[in-house]
């Protein structure tokens, strides 16, 4: 474990050097992230001023959910940004180089370096999480623990989806479109899934587990999630993770080098 942490640090330093080669471009990228964050936050406040309760949630509860969404989404991007470069490795044959290295290729393709440009928004999301939680009021310690467990659970779901993206990258050489589809679907979690009508609500909860990733942790900390759904979300996350690992092994057996 210590060896992989040292490797991740080295990969992250290298990724940061590349990201900061054009400092003006990096600055614009970060500013764009904050503009998008601020505009949707403004939209939430605007709606809440007209409607005091949004889908059974108060203003600060909706802001807490939005901060939770951004924290999960940004943290996943921060650690898993290397997946976005995977197609290049496949089509150029550079994947062969990583397969013969004494490092797990799956870990290398997933955690090939943290994205420093995601760090400012990650810190901002944490600040909004803490501040909105204070505004909500006293939070039961048990509910807080369940909230943290479901945050980890959501990150495992995100990890599983990214492994599946790698699998599709090997089998079809297609990565970008799959990733953008994943991002478009997870963006549905910026608002409570309770606002969606059936059958869309059912689909984004049990078929595309966006609701489990983004809304369930918030419901848990507010005491609105029953034990059955908590256990179901953890079981689903574990099953999806196991499925993604088996899919990765399946894809590796069918990998054909582009350089051969």
ChimeraX commands (.cxc) that place a marker at each C-alpha (Angstrom):
marker #1 position 0.00,0.00,0.00 radius 0.5
marker #1 position 2.80,2.43,0.91 radius 0.5
marker #1 position 4.48,1.68,-2.42 radius 0.5
marker #1 position 1.33,2.57,-4.36 radius 0.5
marker #1 position 0.87,5.77,-2.34 radius 0.5
marker #1 position 4.40,6.84,-3.27 radius 0.5
marker #1 position 3.74,5.99,-6.90 radius 0.5
marker #1 position 0.46,7.92,-6.85 radius 0.5
marker #1 position 2.27,10.94,-5.44 radius 0.5
marker #1 position 4.87,10.78,-8.23 radius 0.5
marker #1 position 2.17,10.37,-10.88 radius 0.5
marker #1 position 0.25,13.31,-9.40 radius 0.5
marker #1 position 3.30,15.57,-9.44 radius 0.5
marker #1 position 3.88,14.67,-13.09 radius 0.5
marker #1 position 0.20,15.31,-13.93 radius 0.5
marker #1 position 0.34,18.67,-12.15 radius 0.5
marker #1 position 3.39,19.71,-14.15 radius 0.5
marker #1 position 1.54,18.92,-17.38 radius 0.5
marker #1 position -1.66,20.67,-16.25 radius 0.5
marker #1 position 0.23,23.82,-15.27 radius 0.5
marker #1 position 2.29,24.10,-18.46 radius 0.5
marker #1 position -0.27,26.65,-19.66 radius 0.5
marker #1 position -1.09,28.52,-16.45 radius 0.5
marker #1 position -3.52,30.87,-18.18 radius 0.5
marker #1 position -5.41,27.93,-19.65 radius 0.5
marker #1 position -5.46,26.20,-16.26 radius 0.5
marker #1 position -6.78,29.39,-14.65 radius 0.5
marker #1 position -9.58,29.65,-17.20 radius 0.5
marker #1 position -10.45,25.99,-16.61 radius 0.5
marker #1 position -10.75,26.50,-12.85 radius 0.5
marker #1 position -12.73,29.73,-13.29 radius 0.5
marker #1 position -15.11,27.88,-15.61 radius 0.5
marker #1 position -15.69,25.25,-12.92 radius 0.5
marker #1 position -16.52,27.93,-10.35 radius 0.5
marker #1 position -18.85,29.75,-12.75 radius 0.5
marker #1 position -20.76,26.52,-13.37 radius 0.5
marker #1 position -20.89,25.82,-9.63 radius 0.5
marker #1 position -22.06,29.36,-8.84 radius 0.5
marker #1 position -24.71,29.51,-11.57 radius 0.5
marker #1 position -26.45,26.35,-10.43 radius 0.5
marker #1 position -26.22,27.48,-6.80 radius 0.5
marker #1 position -27.85,30.76,-7.83 radius 0.5
marker #1 position -30.56,28.75,-9.61 radius 0.5
marker #1 position -31.25,26.78,-6.42 radius 0.5
marker #1 position -31.51,29.94,-4.32 radius 0.5
marker #1 position -33.77,31.58,-6.91 radius 0.5
marker #1 position -36.16,28.61,-6.97 radius 0.5
marker #1 position -36.17,28.35,-3.18 radius 0.5
marker #1 position -37.11,32.02,-2.81 radius 0.5
marker #1 position -40.23,31.34,-4.86 radius 0.5
marker #1 position -40.99,27.93,-3.34 radius 0.5
marker #1 position -40.03,27.56,0.33 radius 0.5
marker #1 position -40.00,23.74,0.24 radius 0.5
marker #1 position -38.52,22.01,-2.85 radius 0.5
marker #1 position -39.60,18.38,-3.05 radius 0.5
marker #1 position -39.77,18.18,0.75 radius 0.5
marker #1 position -36.37,19.86,1.21 radius 0.5
marker #1 position -35.60,23.29,2.65 radius 0.5
marker #1 position -33.17,25.69,0.95 radius 0.5
marker #1 position -30.19,24.67,3.09 radius 0.5
marker #1 position -30.99,20.98,2.65 radius 0.5
marker #1 position -30.97,21.40,-1.14 radius 0.5
marker #1 position -27.69,23.32,-0.92 radius 0.5
marker #1 position -26.30,20.52,1.26 radius 0.5
marker #1 position -27.35,18.00,-1.39 radius 0.5
marker #1 position -25.74,20.08,-4.14 radius 0.5
marker #1 position -22.52,20.35,-2.10 radius 0.5
marker #1 position -22.61,16.58,-1.54 radius 0.5
marker #1 position -23.02,16.01,-5.26 radius 0.5
marker #1 position -20.07,18.27,-6.07 radius 0.5
marker #1 position -17.90,16.67,-3.39 radius 0.5
marker #1 position -18.53,13.12,-4.67 radius 0.5
marker #1 position -18.28,14.10,-8.33 radius 0.5
marker #1 position -15.13,16.21,-7.92 radius 0.5
marker #1 position -13.37,13.74,-5.62 radius 0.5
marker #1 position -13.98,10.95,-8.15 radius 0.5
marker #1 position -12.63,13.13,-10.96 radius 0.5
marker #1 position -9.63,14.16,-8.86 radius 0.5
marker #1 position -8.50,10.57,-8.32 radius 0.5
marker #1 position -9.73,8.97,-11.56 radius 0.5
marker #1 position -8.74,11.58,-14.15 radius 0.5
marker #1 position -6.27,9.16,-15.78 radius 0.5
marker #1 position -9.23,7.23,-17.24 radius 0.5
marker #1 position -9.78,10.16,-19.62 radius 0.5
marker #1 position -6.38,9.42,-21.20 radius 0.5
marker #1 position -6.96,5.69,-21.55 radius 0.5
marker #1 position -8.07,5.70,-25.19 radius 0.5
marker #1 position -4.70,7.18,-26.20 radius 0.5
marker #1 position -2.89,4.30,-24.51 radius 0.5
marker #1 position -5.05,1.75,-26.32 radius 0.5
marker #1 position -4.92,3.14,-29.87 radius 0.5
marker #1 position -1.18,3.91,-29.75 radius 0.5
marker #1 position -0.19,0.58,-28.23 radius 0.5
marker #1 position 1.30,2.25,-25.12 radius 0.5
marker #1 position -0.95,0.06,-23.01 radius 0.5
marker #1 position 1.51,-2.78,-23.69 radius 0.5
marker #1 position 4.17,-0.82,-21.82 radius 0.5
marker #1 position 2.05,-0.68,-18.67 radius 0.5
marker #1 position 1.01,-4.33,-18.85 radius 0.5
marker #1 position 4.61,-5.53,-18.45 radius 0.5
marker #1 position 5.39,-3.19,-15.56 radius 0.5
marker #1 position 5.47,-4.60,-11.98 radius 0.5
marker #1 position 2.51,-2.40,-11.11 radius 0.5
marker #1 position -1.15,-3.36,-11.36 radius 0.5
marker #1 position -2.29,-1.96,-14.73 radius 0.5
marker #1 position -5.79,-1.40,-13.35 radius 0.5
marker #1 position -4.46,0.81,-10.57 radius 0.5
marker #1 position -2.22,2.64,-13.05 radius 0.5
marker #1 position -5.06,3.37,-15.47 radius 0.5
marker #1 position -7.42,4.41,-12.70 radius 0.5
marker #1 position -5.14,6.33,-10.35 radius 0.5
marker #1 position -2.48,7.59,-12.72 radius 0.5
marker #1 position -2.25,10.94,-10.97 radius 0.5
marker #1 position -4.60,13.33,-9.20 radius 0.5
marker #1 position -5.87,16.35,-11.12 radius 0.5
marker #1 position -4.69,19.47,-9.29 radius 0.5
marker #1 position -7.21,21.59,-11.21 radius 0.5
marker #1 position -10.05,19.84,-9.38 radius 0.5
marker #1 position -8.60,20.67,-5.97 radius 0.5
marker #1 position -10.01,24.25,-5.60 radius 0.5
marker #1 position -13.58,23.11,-6.30 radius 0.5
marker #1 position -13.10,20.13,-3.98 radius 0.5
marker #1 position -12.16,22.45,-1.11 radius 0.5
marker #1 position -15.09,24.74,-1.95 radius 0.5
marker #1 position -17.49,21.77,-1.88 radius 0.5
marker #1 position -16.23,20.78,1.59 radius 0.5
marker #1 position -16.72,24.35,2.86 radius 0.5
marker #1 position -20.29,24.42,1.54 radius 0.5
marker #1 position -20.93,20.97,3.02 radius 0.5
marker #1 position -19.86,22.04,6.49 radius 0.5
marker #1 position -21.57,25.44,6.37 radius 0.5
marker #1 position -24.90,24.10,5.04 radius 0.5
marker #1 position -24.81,21.26,7.60 radius 0.5
marker #1 position -24.49,23.86,10.37 radius 0.5
marker #1 position -27.46,25.76,8.93 radius 0.5
marker #1 position -29.59,22.59,8.81 radius 0.5
marker #1 position -29.27,22.18,12.55 radius 0.5
marker #1 position -28.23,19.43,14.98 radius 0.5
marker #1 position -27.27,16.19,13.24 radius 0.5
marker #1 position -27.46,12.83,14.97 radius 0.5
marker #1 position -24.06,11.10,15.21 radius 0.5
marker #1 position -25.52,7.81,13.90 radius 0.5
marker #1 position -26.94,9.59,10.86 radius 0.5
marker #1 position -23.57,11.27,10.29 radius 0.5
marker #1 position -21.78,7.90,10.33 radius 0.5
marker #1 position -24.31,6.46,7.85 radius 0.5
marker #1 position -23.81,9.55,5.68 radius 0.5
marker #1 position -20.04,8.97,5.59 radius 0.5
marker #1 position -20.53,5.26,4.85 radius 0.5
marker #1 position -22.81,6.10,1.92 radius 0.5
marker #1 position -20.31,8.68,0.64 radius 0.5
marker #1 position -17.70,5.91,0.47 radius 0.5
marker #1 position -20.37,3.70,-1.09 radius 0.5
marker #1 position -21.00,6.34,-3.79 radius 0.5
marker #1 position -17.27,6.57,-4.53 radius 0.5
marker #1 position -17.15,2.80,-5.00 radius 0.5
marker #1 position -20.01,3.06,-7.49 radius 0.5
marker #1 position -18.11,5.80,-9.33 radius 0.5
marker #1 position -14.97,3.63,-9.27 radius 0.5
marker #1 position -16.92,0.68,-10.70 radius 0.5
marker #1 position -18.31,2.81,-13.52 radius 0.5
marker #1 position -14.81,3.99,-14.41 radius 0.5
marker #1 position -13.53,0.41,-14.48 radius 0.5
marker #1 position -16.38,-0.44,-16.87 radius 0.5
marker #1 position -15.29,2.53,-19.02 radius 0.5
marker #1 position -11.79,1.01,-19.18 radius 0.5
marker #1 position -13.33,-2.32,-20.18 radius 0.5
marker #1 position -15.27,-0.68,-23.01 radius 0.5
marker #1 position -12.10,1.17,-24.00 radius 0.5
marker #1 position -10.29,-2.14,-24.50 radius 0.5
marker #1 position -13.18,-3.83,-26.31 radius 0.5
marker #1 position -14.26,-0.89,-28.50 radius 0.5
marker #1 position -11.50,1.77,-28.23 radius 0.5
marker #1 position -14.26,4.16,-27.14 radius 0.5
marker #1 position -13.79,6.09,-23.90 radius 0.5
marker #1 position -14.71,9.77,-24.23 radius 0.5
marker #1 position -18.36,9.29,-25.24 radius 0.5
marker #1 position -18.89,6.74,-22.47 radius 0.5
marker #1 position -17.38,9.09,-19.91 radius 0.5
marker #1 position -19.51,12.02,-21.05 radius 0.5
marker #1 position -22.60,9.81,-20.90 radius 0.5
marker #1 position -21.66,8.89,-17.34 radius 0.5
marker #1 position -21.17,12.56,-16.45 radius 0.5
marker #1 position -24.49,13.57,-18.03 radius 0.5
marker #1 position -26.29,10.87,-16.05 radius 0.5
marker #1 position -24.63,11.74,-12.73 radius 0.5
marker #1 position -25.52,15.42,-13.32 radius 0.5
marker #1 position -29.13,14.37,-12.69 radius 0.5
marker #1 position -28.09,14.01,-9.04 radius 0.5
marker #1 position -27.59,17.75,-8.59 radius 0.5
marker #1 position -31.21,17.94,-7.46 radius 0.5
marker #1 position -33.13,15.55,-5.18 radius 0.5
marker #1 position -34.35,12.49,-7.06 radius 0.5
marker #1 position -37.71,13.07,-5.34 radius 0.5
marker #1 position -38.33,15.85,-7.86 radius 0.5
marker #1 position -38.38,13.38,-10.75 radius 0.5
marker #1 position -41.66,11.74,-11.67 radius 0.5
marker #1 position -42.09,8.00,-11.98 radius 0.5
marker #1 position -40.77,5.98,-13.77 radius 0.5
marker #1 position -37.76,8.33,-14.15 radius 0.5
marker #1 position -37.27,8.42,-10.37 radius 0.5
marker #1 position -37.17,4.61,-10.24 radius 0.5
marker #1 position -34.74,4.44,-13.17 radius 0.5
marker #1 position -32.25,6.97,-11.73 radius 0.5
marker #1 position -32.36,5.15,-8.41 radius 0.5
marker #1 position -32.28,1.44,-9.22 radius 0.5
marker #1 position -31.19,1.17,-12.87 radius 0.5
marker #1 position -28.76,4.09,-13.10 radius 0.5
marker #1 position -27.85,4.43,-9.39 radius 0.5
marker #1 position -27.46,8.22,-9.45 radius 0.5
marker #1 position -29.95,8.57,-6.62 radius 0.5
marker #1 position -28.03,6.04,-4.52 radius 0.5
marker #1 position -24.81,7.95,-5.15 radius 0.5
marker #1 position -26.00,11.51,-4.60 radius 0.5
marker #1 position -29.35,11.62,-2.79 radius 0.5
marker #1 position -29.18,8.61,-0.44 radius 0.5
marker #1 position -26.31,10.03,1.68 radius 0.5
marker #1 position -28.26,13.26,2.18 radius 0.5
marker #1 position -31.46,11.40,3.02 radius 0.5
marker #1 position -29.49,9.34,5.53 radius 0.5
marker #1 position -28.07,12.35,7.38 radius 0.5
marker #1 position -31.57,13.89,7.48 radius 0.5
marker #1 position -33.02,10.66,8.86 radius 0.5
marker #1 position -35.21,10.08,5.79 radius 0.5
marker #1 position -33.65,6.79,4.63 radius 0.5
marker #1 position -34.76,3.45,6.03 radius 0.5
marker #1 position -32.41,0.58,6.86 radius 0.5
marker #1 position -33.58,-1.57,3.93 radius 0.5
marker #1 position -32.50,1.02,1.35 radius 0.5
marker #1 position -29.18,1.54,3.14 radius 0.5
marker #1 position -28.40,-2.18,2.96 radius 0.5
marker #1 position -29.63,-2.34,-0.63 radius 0.5
marker #1 position -27.33,0.52,-1.71 radius 0.5
marker #1 position -24.29,-1.12,-0.09 radius 0.5
marker #1 position -25.15,-4.49,-1.66 radius 0.5
marker #1 position -25.59,-2.88,-5.07 radius 0.5
marker #1 position -22.26,-1.07,-4.78 radius 0.5
marker #1 position -20.45,-4.27,-3.80 radius 0.5
marker #1 position -22.09,-6.24,-6.61 radius 0.5
marker #1 position -21.28,-3.58,-9.19 radius 0.5
marker #1 position -17.65,-3.45,-8.01 radius 0.5
marker #1 position -17.25,-7.24,-8.26 radius 0.5
marker #1 position -18.87,-7.22,-11.70 radius 0.5
marker #1 position -16.49,-4.47,-12.89 radius 0.5
marker #1 position -13.42,-6.42,-11.72 radius 0.5
marker #1 position -14.57,-9.58,-13.52 radius 0.5
marker #1 position -15.27,-7.48,-16.62 radius 0.5
marker #1 position -11.75,-6.04,-16.46 radius 0.5
marker #1 position -10.22,-9.53,-16.37 radius 0.5
marker #1 position -12.47,-10.55,-19.27 radius 0.5
marker #1 position -11.39,-7.53,-21.34 radius 0.5
marker #1 position -7.69,-8.10,-20.67 radius 0.5
marker #1 position -7.95,-11.66,-22.01 radius 0.5
marker #1 position -9.35,-10.23,-25.25 radius 0.5
marker #1 position -6.96,-7.31,-25.55 radius 0.5
marker #1 position -5.11,-7.15,-28.85 radius 0.5
marker #1 position -2.18,-4.74,-29.05 radius 0.5
marker #1 position -2.56,-1.89,-31.53 radius 0.5
marker #1 position 1.19,-2.02,-32.12 radius 0.5
marker #1 position 1.19,-5.66,-33.21 radius 0.5
marker link #1:1,2 radius 0.2
marker link #1:2,3 radius 0.2
marker link #1:3,4 radius 0.2
marker link #1:4,5 radius 0.2
marker link #1:5,6 radius 0.2
marker link #1:6,7 radius 0.2
marker link #1:7,8 radius 0.2
marker link #1:8,9 radius 0.2
marker link #1:9,10 radius 0.2
marker link #1:10,11 radius 0.2
marker link #1:11,12 radius 0.2
marker link #1:12,13 radius 0.2
marker link #1:13,14 radius 0.2
marker link #1:14,15 radius 0.2
marker link #1:15,16 radius 0.2
marker link #1:16,17 radius 0.2
marker link #1:17,18 radius 0.2
marker link #1:18,19 radius 0.2
marker link #1:19,20 radius 0.2
marker link #1:20,21 radius 0.2
marker link #1:21,22 radius 0.2
marker link #1:22,23 radius 0.2
marker link #1:23,24 radius 0.2
marker link #1:24,25 radius 0.2
marker link #1:25,26 radius 0.2
marker link #1:26,27 radius 0.2
marker link #1:27,28 radius 0.2
marker link #1:28,29 radius 0.2
marker link #1:29,30 radius 0.2
marker link #1:30,31 radius 0.2
marker link #1:31,32 radius 0.2
marker link #1:32,33 radius 0.2
marker link #1:33,34 radius 0.2
marker link #1:34,35 radius 0.2
marker link #1:35,36 radius 0.2
marker link #1:36,37 radius 0.2
marker link #1:37,38 radius 0.2
marker link #1:38,39 radius 0.2
marker link #1:39,40 radius 0.2
marker link #1:40,41 radius 0.2
marker link #1:41,42 radius 0.2
marker link #1:42,43 radius 0.2
marker link #1:43,44 radius 0.2
marker link #1:44,45 radius 0.2
marker link #1:45,46 radius 0.2
marker link #1:46,47 radius 0.2
marker link #1:47,48 radius 0.2
marker link #1:48,49 radius 0.2
marker link #1:49,50 radius 0.2
marker link #1:50,51 radius 0.2
marker link #1:51,52 radius 0.2
marker link #1:52,53 radius 0.2
marker link #1:53,54 radius 0.2
marker link #1:54,55 radius 0.2
marker link #1:55,56 radius 0.2
marker link #1:56,57 radius 0.2
marker link #1:57,58 radius 0.2
marker link #1:58,59 radius 0.2
marker link #1:59,60 radius 0.2
marker link #1:60,61 radius 0.2
marker link #1:61,62 radius 0.2
marker link #1:62,63 radius 0.2
marker link #1:63,64 radius 0.2
marker link #1:64,65 radius 0.2
marker link #1:65,66 radius 0.2
marker link #1:66,67 radius 0.2
marker link #1:67,68 radius 0.2
marker link #1:68,69 radius 0.2
marker link #1:69,70 radius 0.2
marker link #1:70,71 radius 0.2
marker link #1:71,72 radius 0.2
marker link #1:72,73 radius 0.2
marker link #1:73,74 radius 0.2
marker link #1:74,75 radius 0.2
marker link #1:75,76 radius 0.2
marker link #1:76,77 radius 0.2
marker link #1:77,78 radius 0.2
marker link #1:78,79 radius 0.2
marker link #1:79,80 radius 0.2
marker link #1:80,81 radius 0.2
marker link #1:81,82 radius 0.2
marker link #1:82,83 radius 0.2
marker link #1:83,84 radius 0.2
marker link #1:84,85 radius 0.2
marker link #1:85,86 radius 0.2
marker link #1:86,87 radius 0.2
marker link #1:87,88 radius 0.2
marker link #1:88,89 radius 0.2
marker link #1:89,90 radius 0.2
marker link #1:90,91 radius 0.2
marker link #1:91,92 radius 0.2
marker link #1:92,93 radius 0.2
marker link #1:93,94 radius 0.2
marker link #1:94,95 radius 0.2
marker link #1:95,96 radius 0.2
marker link #1:96,97 radius 0.2
marker link #1:97,98 radius 0.2
marker link #1:98,99 radius 0.2
marker link #1:99,100 radius 0.2
marker link #1:100,101 radius 0.2
marker link #1:101,102 radius 0.2
marker link #1:102,103 radius 0.2
marker link #1:103,104 radius 0.2
marker link #1:104,105 radius 0.2
marker link #1:105,106 radius 0.2
marker link #1:106,107 radius 0.2
marker link #1:107,108 radius 0.2
marker link #1:108,109 radius 0.2
marker link #1:109,110 radius 0.2
marker link #1:110,111 radius 0.2
marker link #1:111,112 radius 0.2
marker link #1:112,113 radius 0.2
marker link #1:113,114 radius 0.2
marker link #1:114,115 radius 0.2
marker link #1:115,116 radius 0.2
marker link #1:116,117 radius 0.2
marker link #1:117,118 radius 0.2
marker link #1:118,119 radius 0.2
marker link #1:119,120 radius 0.2
marker link #1:120,121 radius 0.2
marker link #1:121,122 radius 0.2
marker link #1:122,123 radius 0.2
marker link #1:123,124 radius 0.2
marker link #1:124,125 radius 0.2
marker link #1:125,126 radius 0.2
marker link #1:126,127 radius 0.2
marker link #1:127,128 radius 0.2
marker link #1:128,129 radius 0.2
marker link #1:129,130 radius 0.2
marker link #1:130,131 radius 0.2
marker link #1:131,132 radius 0.2
marker link #1:132,133 radius 0.2
marker link #1:133,134 radius 0.2
marker link #1:134,135 radius 0.2
marker link #1:135,136 radius 0.2
marker link #1:136,137 radius 0.2
marker link #1:137,138 radius 0.2
marker link #1:138,139 radius 0.2
marker link #1:139,140 radius 0.2
marker link #1:140,141 radius 0.2
marker link #1:141,142 radius 0.2
marker link #1:142,143 radius 0.2
marker link #1:143,144 radius 0.2
marker link #1:144,145 radius 0.2
marker link #1:145,146 radius 0.2
marker link #1:146,147 radius 0.2
marker link #1:147,148 radius 0.2
marker link #1:148,149 radius 0.2
marker link #1:149,150 radius 0.2
marker link #1:150,151 radius 0.2
marker link #1:151,152 radius 0.2
marker link #1:152,153 radius 0.2
marker link #1:153,154 radius 0.2
marker link #1:154,155 radius 0.2
marker link #1:155,156 radius 0.2
marker link #1:156,157 radius 0.2
marker link #1:157,158 radius 0.2
marker link #1:158,159 radius 0.2
marker link #1:159,160 radius 0.2
marker link #1:160,161 radius 0.2
marker link #1:161,162 radius 0.2
marker link #1:162,163 radius 0.2
marker link #1:163,164 radius 0.2
marker link #1:164,165 radius 0.2
marker link #1:165,166 radius 0.2
marker link #1:166,167 radius 0.2
marker link #1:167,168 radius 0.2
marker link #1:168,169 radius 0.2
marker link #1:169,170 radius 0.2
marker link #1:170,171 radius 0.2
marker link #1:171,172 radius 0.2
marker link #1:172,173 radius 0.2
marker link #1:173,174 radius 0.2
marker link #1:174,175 radius 0.2
marker link #1:175,176 radius 0.2
marker link #1:176,177 radius 0.2
marker link #1:177,178 radius 0.2
marker link #1:178,179 radius 0.2
marker link #1:179,180 radius 0.2
marker link #1:180,181 radius 0.2
marker link #1:181,182 radius 0.2
marker link #1:182,183 radius 0.2
marker link #1:183,184 radius 0.2
marker link #1:184,185 radius 0.2
marker link #1:185,186 radius 0.2
marker link #1:186,187 radius 0.2
marker link #1:187,188 radius 0.2
marker link #1:188,189 radius 0.2
marker link #1:189,190 radius 0.2
marker link #1:190,191 radius 0.2
marker link #1:191,192 radius 0.2
marker link #1:192,193 radius 0.2
marker link #1:193,194 radius 0.2
marker link #1:194,195 radius 0.2
marker link #1:195,196 radius 0.2
marker link #1:196,197 radius 0.2
marker link #1:197,198 radius 0.2
marker link #1:198,199 radius 0.2
marker link #1:199,200 radius 0.2
marker link #1:200,201 radius 0.2
marker link #1:201,202 radius 0.2
marker link #1:202,203 radius 0.2
marker link #1:203,204 radius 0.2
marker link #1:204,205 radius 0.2
marker link #1:205,206 radius 0.2
marker link #1:206,207 radius 0.2
marker link #1:207,208 radius 0.2
marker link #1:208,209 radius 0.2
marker link #1:209,210 radius 0.2
marker link #1:210,211 radius 0.2
marker link #1:211,212 radius 0.2
marker link #1:212,213 radius 0.2
marker link #1:213,214 radius 0.2
marker link #1:214,215 radius 0.2
marker link #1:215,216 radius 0.2
marker link #1:216,217 radius 0.2
marker link #1:217,218 radius 0.2
marker link #1:218,219 radius 0.2
marker link #1:219,220 radius 0.2
marker link #1:220,221 radius 0.2
marker link #1:221,222 radius 0.2
marker link #1:222,223 radius 0.2
marker link #1:223,224 radius 0.2
marker link #1:224,225 radius 0.2
marker link #1:225,226 radius 0.2
marker link #1:226,227 radius 0.2
marker link #1:227,228 radius 0.2
marker link #1:228,229 radius 0.2
marker link #1:229,230 radius 0.2
marker link #1:230,231 radius 0.2
marker link #1:231,232 radius 0.2
marker link #1:232,233 radius 0.2
marker link #1:233,234 radius 0.2
marker link #1:234,235 radius 0.2
marker link #1:235,236 radius 0.2
marker link #1:236,237 radius 0.2
marker link #1:237,238 radius 0.2
marker link #1:238,239 radius 0.2
marker link #1:239,240 radius 0.2
marker link #1:240,241 radius 0.2
marker link #1:241,242 radius 0.2
marker link #1:242,243 radius 0.2
marker link #1:243,244 radius 0.2
marker link #1:244,245 radius 0.2
marker link #1:245,246 radius 0.2
marker link #1:246,247 radius 0.2
marker link #1:247,248 radius 0.2
marker link #1:248,249 radius 0.2
marker link #1:249,250 radius 0.2
marker link #1:250,251 radius 0.2
marker link #1:251,252 radius 0.2
marker link #1:252,253 radius 0.2
marker link #1:253,254 radius 0.2
marker link #1:254,255 radius 0.2
marker link #1:255,256 radius 0.2
marker link #1:256,257 radius 0.2
marker link #1:257,258 radius 0.2
marker link #1:258,259 radius 0.2
marker link #1:259,260 radius 0.2
view
